[in-house]
Amino acid sequence: MADETMENPSGSDSADLPPEDQDGGAAARRERLCIRRRVSGRRLDKYLRGRFPRMSRSMLQRLIKDGDITVNGRPAKASYEPASGDIVEVLVPPPPPTDIAAEQIPLDIIHEDDHLLAINKEAGIICHPAGPTQGGTIANAVAFHAATLSRGDDPYRPGIVHRLDKNTTGVMLIAKSDEAHWRLSLQFERRTIQKTYFGICEGVPSRDQDIIDQPLGAHPLIKDRYMNPGQLPRSMLFKEAITRYAVQERFKGFAIVHMYPKTGRTHQLRVHMSSIGHPLMGDTYYGGHFFSEQNLAGSGAEEPLIATQSLHALAIEFVHPIAEQPMRLEAPLPANLRNIVELLRAHRAQ
């Protein structure tokens, strides 16, 4: 890069110097960072947000304002762009207490090493608790499984780098260290992580593949519901959302699609597929319907084959946060989705 003045073989743009004033326990600690290369347009608060994922940007801005973050021994502004050779000192406040209970919940582990854990998430389980008394989550499960986890920026989300909806299955990454966490988070922020989702949609898209570019916003009246701009008041705010999809198999009345989100908005894939007239099977939130073996095959059981959206995080491609090697991890389809695919192939082939 033209604006980098020094290259760091480790891939990081700063190096930790020996910490000072370590009090141990839950006390605040002082961290010193040496900036090894300058990145044009990168503000001090945004840079530190990447290095200290436990702290929110607003917290970092407050620390800068209070003088607890300095550059070369002097107070700085949040908008300052760190230059090569700068020494940034941060008085890191103690982490908030967490009461995440370790629970012996089975995990389907796809990959594990000293820095990273990848699981095939089941349907019906949420990723992390909303408070200390809630249990039965992925966070509780990994707290039991792993000896160490990253702190992240939320005391109730140890190790959680990204989330899947409660009833979405598939591959999910867990960070075991803060360094692995912030490096993975940076890849998500820069959109260099490639995710592939499997879905069964109602109807057959007319195009083999296409890009859906429709911003999303929260529904003004219904909690946990999201809408595209055409269905929202113009006074509301919405965020960019882009999905590429490709049809994998066509059947009478249905299709298997792979979806490749460029952005990561809540319910993005579900809303986008519904917006083009092809909601996901079972996704009654966004226009989908329940289907039974009787519906698909003309005979058999009448109970729904799947009672939630037919959406599965099939694969994820990224660079290992520490080894810096390309990785692709895949999660096999759950039994109910495999059963639906077999029924479609047997009874709905075009």
C-alpha positions in Angstrom: 0.0 0.0 0.0 1.3 3.4 -1.0 0.6 5.0 2.4 2.4 2.3 4.5 5.9 3.3 5.7 6.9 0.0 7.3 5.9 -3.5 6.7 5.2 -5.9 9.6 5.9 -9.5 8.9 3.3 -10.7 11.4 0.6 -9.0 9.4 -0.3 -6.6 12.3 0.2 -2.9 12.0 1.3 -2.4 15.6 3.4 -4.2 18.2 2.7 -4.5 21.9 5.4 -3.1 24.1 5.8 -4.5 27.6 2.7 -3.5 29.6 3.2 -0.9 32.4 1.6 -0.5 35.8 0.1 -4.0 35.9 -1.9 -4.2 39.0 -3.3 -7.7 38.3 -6.8 -9.0 39.1 -9.6 -6.7 38.0 -7.5 -3.5 38.1 -7.0 -1.2 35.1 -3.9 -1.8 33.1 -1.8 0.3 30.8 -1.0 -0.9 27.3 1.5 0.6 24.9 1.2 0.1 21.2 3.8 1.0 18.6 2.3 1.9 15.2 4.3 0.3 12.5 2.5 1.6 9.4 0.1 4.3 8.6 -3.3 3.6 7.0 -4.8 6.7 5.4 -8.2 7.6 6.7 -8.0 5.3 9.8 -9.0 7.3 12.9 -7.5 6.6 16.3 -10.8 5.5 17.8 -11.5 3.1 14.9 -8.0 1.6 15.1 -8.2 1.0 18.8 -11.7 -0.5 18.3 -10.0 -3.2 16.3 -7.2 -3.8 18.8 -9.5 -3.8 21.9 -12.7 -5.5 20.7 -14.0 -5.6 24.3 -14.4 -1.9 24.3 -17.0 -0.1 22.3 -16.1 2.9 20.1 -18.0 5.2 22.4 -16.1 3.9 25.4 -12.8 4.5 23.5 -13.9 8.0 22.6 -14.7 8.7 26.2 -11.2 7.5 27.3 -9.6 9.7 24.6 -11.6 12.7 25.9 -10.7 12.0 29.5 -6.9 11.7 28.6 -6.7 8.0 29.4 -5.4 7.4 25.8 -2.4 9.4 24.6 -0.2 9.5 21.5 3.5 10.1 22.1 2.7 11.1 25.7 0.2 13.8 24.7 -3.6 14.0 24.6 -5.1 13.2 21.3 -8.4 13.5 19.4 -10.5 10.6 18.3 -10.2 11.8 14.7 -6.4 11.7 14.8 -4.8 9.3 12.2 -2.0 7.3 13.8 1.3 7.6 11.9 4.3 5.3 11.6 6.3 5.3 14.8 3.6 6.7 17.1 3.4 5.3 20.6 -0.2 5.0 21.7 -0.8 4.4 25.4 -4.2 3.1 26.6 -5.3 2.9 30.2 -7.5 -0.2 29.8 -10.4 -0.3 32.3 -11.0 -3.7 34.0 -13.5 -5.9 32.2 -17.0 -6.0 33.6 -17.9 -9.0 35.6 -19.5 -11.9 33.7 -21.6 -14.7 35.0 -21.8 -16.9 32.0 -22.5 -20.3 33.4 -20.7 -23.2 31.8 -23.3 -25.7 30.7 -22.7 -29.2 29.3 -24.6 -28.7 26.1 -23.6 -31.0 23.2 -21.6 -29.2 20.4 -21.1 -30.5 16.8 -17.5 -29.5 16.3 -16.2 -29.0 12.8 -12.8 -27.7 13.6 -10.8 -26.8 16.7 -7.2 -25.6 17.4 -5.6 -23.4 20.0 -7.1 -20.2 18.7 -10.4 -21.1 17.0 -13.4 -23.3 17.3 -16.0 -23.9 14.6 -19.3 -25.6 15.2 -22.3 -26.8 13.2 -25.0 -25.0 15.1 -28.3 -26.7 15.7 -31.7 -25.1 15.2 -33.6 -23.8 18.3 -30.6 -22.5 20.2 -29.6 -18.8 20.5 -26.0 -17.7 20.3 -25.6 -15.8 23.6 -27.7 -14.8 26.6 -29.2 -11.4 27.1 -28.2 -11.3 30.8 -26.5 -13.3 33.5 -29.6 -15.4 34.4 -30.3 -16.7 30.9 -28.9 -20.1 29.9 -29.0 -22.8 27.3 -27.1 -20.8 24.7 -24.1 -21.4 22.5 -22.1 -19.1 24.8 -22.9 -21.3 27.8 -22.0 -24.4 25.8 -18.6 -23.1 24.6 -17.8 -21.8 28.2 -18.0 -25.5 29.3 -16.1 -26.8 26.3 -13.2 -24.4 26.0 -10.6 -23.5 28.7 -10.2 -20.0 27.3 -12.4 -17.7 25.2 -12.1 -14.2 23.9 -13.8 -11.5 25.9 -15.2 -9.6 22.8 -17.1 -6.4 23.5 -19.9 -7.9 25.4 -19.5 -9.7 28.8 -22.4 -12.1 27.8 -20.8 -13.1 24.4 -17.5 -14.7 25.3 -15.9 -16.1 22.1 -18.8 -15.1 19.9 -17.5 -13.5 16.7 -20.7 -13.6 14.6 -24.2 -14.9 15.1 -26.8 -17.0 13.4 -30.5 -16.7 14.0 -32.0 -19.0 16.6 -33.5 -21.4 14.0 -30.7 -21.1 11.4 -28.3 -24.0 11.4 -24.7 -24.3 10.2 -21.1 -23.2 10.6 -20.3 -20.7 13.2 -16.9 -19.4 14.4 -15.8 -19.0 18.0 -12.6 -17.2 19.1 -10.5 -18.6 21.9 -8.4 -15.5 22.3 -8.8 -11.7 22.0 -6.2 -11.6 19.2 -8.1 -14.2 17.2 -11.3 -12.3 17.9 -10.2 -8.9 16.7 -8.4 -10.4 13.6 -11.6 -12.3 12.6 -13.7 -9.3 13.3 -11.5 -7.2 11.0 -12.1 -9.8 8.2 -15.9 -9.5 8.8 -15.6 -5.7 8.8 -13.6 -5.7 5.5 -16.0 -8.2 4.0 -13.2 -10.6 3.1 -14.9 -13.5 4.7 -17.0 -15.5 2.2 -20.1 -17.2 3.5 -22.3 -19.7 1.6 -25.9 -20.4 2.7 -28.1 -23.2 1.6 -31.8 -22.6 1.2 -35.0 -24.1 -0.3 -37.2 -21.4 -1.7 -40.8 -21.4 -2.8 -41.2 -21.1 -6.6 -38.4 -21.2 -9.1 -36.4 -18.0 -9.8 -36.3 -17.1 -13.5 -32.6 -16.4 -13.4 -29.8 -18.8 -12.8 -28.2 -16.2 -10.5 -28.6 -12.6 -9.6 -27.7 -9.9 -7.1 -30.3 -8.4 -4.7 -29.3 -4.9 -3.7 -31.9 -3.7 -1.3 -31.3 -1.9 2.0 -32.9 -3.2 5.1 -34.4 -1.5 8.2 -36.2 -2.6 11.3 -40.0 -2.9 11.1 -41.5 0.2 12.8 -44.2 -1.8 14.6 -43.2 -5.4 14.8 -40.3 -6.4 17.0 -37.6 -8.5 15.5 -39.0 -8.0 12.0 -37.1 -6.4 9.1 -38.3 -4.8 5.9 -36.9 -3.4 2.6 -37.3 0.4 1.8 -40.4 -0.1 -0.4 -42.3 -1.2 2.7 -40.9 1.3 5.2 -41.7 5.0 5.8 -39.2 7.2 4.1 -38.3 8.8 7.5 -36.8 5.6 8.7 -33.2 4.6 8.5 -32.0 1.6 6.6 -28.6 0.0 5.9 -27.0 -1.3 2.8 -27.7 -5.0 2.2 -26.4 -7.0 -0.8 -26.9 -10.7 -1.5 -25.9 -12.8 -4.5 -27.8 -16.0 -5.1 -27.4 -18.9 -7.5 -29.9 -21.6 -8.3 -28.5 -25.1 -7.7 -31.5 -27.3 -8.5 -35.0 -26.7 -9.9 -38.1 -28.6 -9.0 -41.8 -28.2 -9.5 -42.7 -25.3 -7.3 -39.4 -25.1 -5.4 -35.7 -24.5 -5.9 -32.5 -25.1 -4.0 -30.5 -21.9 -3.9 -27.1 -20.9 -2.6 -26.8 -17.4 -1.1 -23.6 -15.4 -0.7 -24.2 -12.3 1.5 -21.9 -9.4 0.9 -23.2 -7.7 4.0 -24.4 -9.2 7.2 -27.7 -7.6 8.2 -30.1 -9.3 10.5 -32.6 -11.5 8.5 -30.9 -10.3 5.3 -31.2 -13.5 3.3 -34.8 -14.2 4.4 -36.0 -10.7 3.5 -34.1 -10.6 0.2 -35.5 -13.9 -1.0 -39.0 -12.9 0.0 -38.5 -9.5 -1.8 -38.1 -11.3 -5.2 -41.2 -13.4 -4.6 -39.3 -16.6 -3.5 -39.5 -16.8 0.4 -37.7 -19.7 2.1 -39.8 -22.8 2.8 -41.1 -22.6 6.4 -40.3 -18.9 6.9 -43.7 -17.7 7.9 -42.2 -14.4 9.1 -41.5 -13.4 5.5 -44.2 -15.0 3.4 -43.1 -18.7 3.5 -45.3 -21.6 4.2 -45.1 -25.0 6.0 -45.0 -28.1 3.8 -45.6 -31.8 4.7 -44.6 -35.0 3.1 -48.2 -35.1 1.9 -47.8 -31.8 0.1 -44.5 -32.7 -1.6 -45.1 -36.4 -2.4 -48.9 -36.6 -2.6 -49.0 -39.1 0.3 -47.5 -39.6 3.7 -47.4 -37.7 6.9 -49.2 -34.3 7.2 -47.0 -32.6 9.9 -44.6 -29.9 8.6 -41.3 -31.2 7.4 -39.6 -28.1 8.8 -41.3 -25.7 11.3 -38.7 -22.9 10.7 -36.9 -21.2 7.8 -35.1 -23.7 5.6 -31.8 -21.9 5.9 -28.4 -23.4 6.6 -24.9 -21.8 6.9 -23.2 -24.3 4.6 -19.7 -23.0 4.3 -17.3 -20.2 5.4 -14.0 -19.2 3.8 -11.5 -17.0 5.7 -7.9 -16.6 6.7 -6.9 -18.2 10.0 -6.5 -15.3 12.4 -3.1 -16.6 13.7 -1.7 -19.0 11.2 -2.8 -16.7 8.4 -3.6 -19.7 6.1 -6.7 -19.8 3.9 -9.5 -22.0 5.4 -12.8 -23.3 4.2 -15.1 -25.0 6.6 -18.3 -26.8 5.7 -21.3 -27.9 7.9 -23.4 -30.9 6.7 -27.1 -30.3 6.2 -29.3 -31.3 9.2 -31.5 -34.4 8.7 -34.8 -32.5 8.1 -33.3 -30.5 5.2 -31.7 -33.7 3.7 -35.1 -35.3 3.9 -36.8 -32.5 2.1 -34.2 -32.5 -0.7 -34.7 -36.3 -1.1 -38.5 -35.8 -1.4 -38.1 -33.0 -3.9 -35.8 -35.1 -6.1 -38.0 -38.1 -5.9 -41.4 -36.4 -6.4 -40.9 -32.9 -7.7 -38.2 -33.3 -10.4 -38.8 -31.1 -13.5 
